Amino acid sequence: MTLIKRLSLFITLSMSLFSVSSFAQDFSDEAIASRIAPISDVYINGEIVTANTASASDEPAEPRSGEQVYGTFCIACHGTGAAGAPIKGDAAAWGPRIAQGEETLIKHALSGFNAMPAKGTCSNCSDDEIIATVKFLIQGL
């Protein structure tokens, strides 16, 4: 082997070993906890939620209004007409649905209907929140 090839091989191996050692990490529990610790707080309804105070539950702290549920979950389809959803405020689209009765609208909202899954996209909504949302969607029509 020529001197240049040996030197080249030595340099390559040296750099490889140096690179591997520079990526070594501490895998102790403290080091891992430090790397995955939250980097900020979240503000929800005027309250600061940190890793120490966050609830393990997906359930909301209090019932949401129909307007809140609509603005968070329903607006994606009922604000744009996606997948054939009637748009809020469109009396022509809602008329035949309202004619079936509020009980039918509520049943469809709770159980799902056509392209809409049960409870829309709000899997943690209570039945009362869905009912309030249906009433919000059809108010004034």
C-alpha positions, 0 to 999 in steps of 0.5 A: 500500500502506498504512503498516500493510501495509508495516510488517507485511510488513517485520516478517514478512520481518525475522522470517523472515530472523532465523529462517533465520539462527538455524538455520544449522549448521556442516557441517564434518566436525568439527562433524558428528562432534561432533553424532553422537558417542556420549553414553554407554557400554554395559556388556555382561557387565561390560565397558565398550563405547564407540564406540572399542572396539565391534566392527564384527561382530554375532558374539558374543565367545564362545558363549552358553548355551542359557539365554542364547539362550532368555532373549534371543531365544526367550522372546518366543514360547516364554514366551508361546505366541505364534504357536502356539509350545510354552511352555517347561515345558509337557509336554503341548505338547512331548510330541508334538514330543519324540516325533519325536526330538531330531534333528527338533527340532534340524532344525526349530530350525535350518531353521525350522518353521511360524511359526518362522523359521530359528534363531528370531529369533537370526540370529547364533546358531551351530548349536551355540548353537541345539542348546544352546537346544533342549536347554535348552527340553526339559530336564526334560520 
